[in-house]
Amino acid sequence: MVKDTTTNTATDVAAARKNPKVAGVLLAAGGGRRLGGRPKALLEHRGRPLIEHAVRSLRNGGCGPLHVVLGAAAGEVRARADLTGCAVVANPGWEEGMGSSLRLGLAALSATDADAALVLLVDQPGIGAEAVARVRSAYRSRVTLAAASYGGERGHPVLLGADRWTDVVAGAVGDQGARAYLREHRDAITLVECSDVAEAYDIDTSQDLKHLE
């Protein structure tokens, strides 16, 4: 007797649509050139490496699985930071810019059953779990492109539905990341205002270190 799986399949599909699997992709490869060559992932924030703060924001914001892309001082980051539960990949071409790290991160997800990827940058500690959760919740079967906004200006994190990964990867060159793709598809982006729960500053220069505790 052949078991009828039609009902179960329909139930599974409905559940997936209600509770989509949104993977977290953390780009943490930067070498901190304007910080005197201090890898951003290892900057201290609240007594621990900055990368741990970003991982916690993704996890507490409801993302999973978590994929982390390292680059500069990757071995030291692995040794000093607690990345338990994360799939970690080192980008040998990290000096080419953010685009290569984004390509690696999305490529790693291609072997998973994730419905979407939520991309976060390691050097934005003002963006926590609340902003991650808001952008994550924007995913719907008909909404596969979303981003946090701050006073109406698009920022991070960015949500990319699995149906968009191939095209995003094709345009991720140099230090552009997904910028070119987002610019070309700006009319399709759902903006999620997060200025009341997050701050979108970057840690780029020594003056920015004042944001770290």
C-alpha positions as CSV (number, residue, x, y, z in Angstrom):
1,M,0.0,0.0,0.0
2,V,1.4,3.4,-1.0
3,K,1.1,6.0,1.7
4,D,-0.7,9.2,0.6
5,T,1.7,12.0,1.5
6,T,-0.3,14.8,-0.2
7,T,-1.8,16.1,3.0
8,N,1.5,16.0,4.8
9,T,3.3,17.8,1.9
10,A,0.6,20.5,1.9
11,T,1.0,20.9,5.6
12,D,4.7,21.2,5.4
13,V,4.5,23.8,2.6
14,A,2.0,25.8,4.7
15,A,4.3,25.6,7.7
16,A,7.3,26.7,5.7
17,R,5.4,29.7,4.5
18,K,4.3,30.6,8.0
19,N,7.7,30.0,9.5
20,P,10.3,30.5,6.8
21,K,13.9,29.5,7.4
22,V,15.9,32.7,7.2
23,A,19.7,32.0,7.4
24,G,22.0,34.6,8.9
25,V,25.1,35.6,6.9
26,L,27.7,37.6,8.7
27,L,30.4,39.3,6.7
28,A,33.4,39.6,9.0
29,A,36.4,39.6,6.7
30,G,37.6,43.2,6.8
31,G,41.2,44.0,7.7
32,G,40.5,47.4,9.2
33,R,42.9,49.3,6.9
34,R,41.8,52.6,8.2
35,L,42.1,51.3,11.7
36,G,45.8,50.6,11.3
37,G,45.3,47.0,10.1
38,R,43.2,45.9,13.1
39,P,40.8,43.2,11.9
40,K,37.3,44.4,12.7
41,A,36.1,41.1,13.9
42,L,38.5,41.2,16.8
43,L,37.8,44.8,17.9
44,E,36.8,44.6,21.6
45,H,33.2,45.4,22.4
46,R,31.8,44.9,25.9
47,G,34.8,42.8,26.8
48,R,34.5,40.4,23.9
49,P,35.4,40.3,20.2
50,L,33.0,42.4,18.1
51,I,32.1,39.4,16.0
52,E,30.4,37.7,18.9
53,H,28.1,40.7,19.3
54,A,27.0,40.3,15.6
55,V,26.5,36.6,15.9
56,R,24.3,37.1,18.9
57,S,22.3,39.7,17.1
58,L,21.6,37.3,14.3
59,R,20.8,34.4,16.6
60,N,18.6,36.3,19.0
61,G,16.9,38.0,16.0
62,G,15.6,34.5,14.9
63,C,18.0,33.7,12.1
64,G,19.4,30.2,11.5
65,P,21.5,28.5,10.4
66,L,24.3,31.1,10.9
67,H,27.1,31.4,8.3
68,V,30.1,33.5,9.1
69,V,32.6,34.7,6.5
70,L,36.1,35.5,7.9
71,G,39.1,36.9,6.1
72,A,41.8,39.0,7.8
73,A,43.4,37.1,10.7
74,A,40.9,34.3,10.2
75,G,42.9,31.9,12.3
76,E,43.1,34.3,15.2
77,V,39.4,35.1,15.0
78,R,38.6,31.3,15.2
79,A,40.9,31.0,18.2
80,R,39.7,34.0,20.2
81,A,36.0,34.3,19.4
82,D,33.2,32.0,20.4
83,L,31.5,31.0,17.1
84,T,29.8,27.9,18.5
85,G,26.9,26.9,16.2
86,C,28.1,28.8,13.2
87,A,29.3,27.5,9.9
88,V,32.5,29.3,9.3
89,V,34.3,29.9,6.0
90,A,37.5,31.8,5.4
91,N,37.7,34.0,2.3
92,P,41.2,33.8,0.8
93,G,40.4,36.7,-1.4
94,W,39.0,39.0,1.3
95,E,41.2,41.9,0.1
96,E,39.2,42.0,-3.1
97,G,36.4,43.5,-1.1
98,M,33.0,42.7,0.4
99,G,31.7,41.2,-2.9
100,S,33.9,38.1,-2.6
101,S,32.7,37.5,0.9
102,L,29.1,37.8,0.0
103,R,29.6,35.4,-2.9
104,L,31.1,32.8,-0.5
105,G,28.4,33.3,2.1
106,L,25.5,32.8,-0.4
107,A,27.3,29.9,-2.1
108,A,27.5,28.1,1.3
109,L,23.7,28.5,1.7
110,S,23.0,27.0,-1.7
111,A,23.4,23.5,-0.1
112,T,20.8,24.3,2.6
113,D,17.0,24.6,2.5
114,A,17.0,28.2,3.6
115,D,14.2,30.3,2.1
116,A,16.2,33.6,2.5
117,A,19.4,35.0,3.8
118,L,19.7,38.0,6.1
119,V,23.1,39.7,5.6
120,L,24.7,41.6,8.5
121,L,28.1,43.4,8.6
122,V,30.4,42.9,11.6
123,D,31.3,46.5,11.9
124,Q,27.8,47.8,12.8
125,P,27.4,47.1,16.5
126,G,24.5,49.6,16.7
127,I,22.4,47.1,14.9
128,G,21.1,44.4,17.3
129,A,18.6,41.6,17.5
130,E,15.5,43.9,17.3
131,A,16.4,45.3,13.9
132,V,17.4,41.8,12.7
133,A,14.0,40.4,13.8
134,R,12.1,43.2,12.1
135,V,13.8,42.7,8.7
136,R,13.6,39.0,9.1
137,S,9.8,39.2,9.6
138,A,9.4,41.0,6.3
139,Y,10.0,37.9,4.3
140,R,6.9,36.5,2.6
141,S,6.4,34.3,-0.4
142,R,5.9,37.5,-2.5
143,V,8.4,39.7,-0.6
144,T,11.9,38.3,-1.1
145,L,13.9,41.6,-1.0
146,A,13.9,43.8,2.1
147,A,16.2,46.0,4.0
148,A,16.4,48.1,7.2
149,S,15.9,51.8,6.8
150,Y,17.0,54.6,9.0
151,G,15.0,57.8,8.5
152,G,14.0,56.5,5.1
153,E,17.5,55.7,4.0
154,R,18.3,52.1,3.1
155,G,20.8,50.3,5.3
156,H,21.6,46.9,6.9
157,P,20.6,44.3,7.5
158,V,19.4,43.2,4.1
159,L,17.2,40.2,3.4
160,L,17.6,38.3,0.1
161,G,15.2,35.6,-0.9
162,A,16.8,32.4,-2.3
163,D,15.3,33.2,-5.7
164,R,17.6,36.2,-5.9
165,W,20.9,34.7,-4.8
166,T,22.2,33.8,-8.3
167,D,21.7,37.3,-9.6
168,V,23.1,38.9,-6.4
169,V,26.3,36.8,-6.7
170,A,26.7,37.7,-10.3
171,G,26.8,41.4,-9.4
172,A,28.9,41.1,-6.2
173,V,32.2,42.4,-7.3
174,G,34.9,44.5,-5.6
175,D,33.6,46.3,-2.5
176,Q,30.1,46.6,-3.8
177,G,28.5,43.6,-2.1
178,A,24.8,43.6,-3.1
179,R,24.8,47.4,-3.7
180,A,24.5,47.2,-7.4
181,Y,21.7,44.6,-7.3
182,L,19.8,46.6,-4.7
183,R,20.1,49.8,-6.8
184,E,18.8,48.0,-9.9
185,H,15.9,46.6,-8.0
186,R,15.1,49.4,-5.6
187,D,11.4,49.5,-6.5
188,A,11.1,45.9,-5.3
189,I,12.7,46.5,-1.9
190,T,10.5,46.5,1.2
191,L,12.0,49.0,3.6
192,V,11.7,48.3,7.3
193,E,12.1,51.3,9.5
194,C,14.6,50.5,12.3
195,S,15.8,53.9,13.5
196,D,13.9,53.5,16.8
197,V,15.7,50.3,17.7
198,A,19.1,50.6,16.0
199,E,21.9,52.9,14.8
200,A,23.6,52.2,11.5
201,Y,27.0,53.7,12.1
202,D,30.1,51.8,10.9
203,I,33.4,51.3,12.7
204,D,35.8,52.4,10.0
205,T,38.2,54.9,11.5
206,S,39.8,55.5,14.9
207,Q,37.2,58.2,15.6
208,D,34.5,55.5,15.3
209,L,36.0,53.5,18.1
210,K,34.1,55.7,20.6
211,H,31.1,53.6,19.8
212,L,32.7,50.5,21.3
213,E,32.6,49.9,25.1
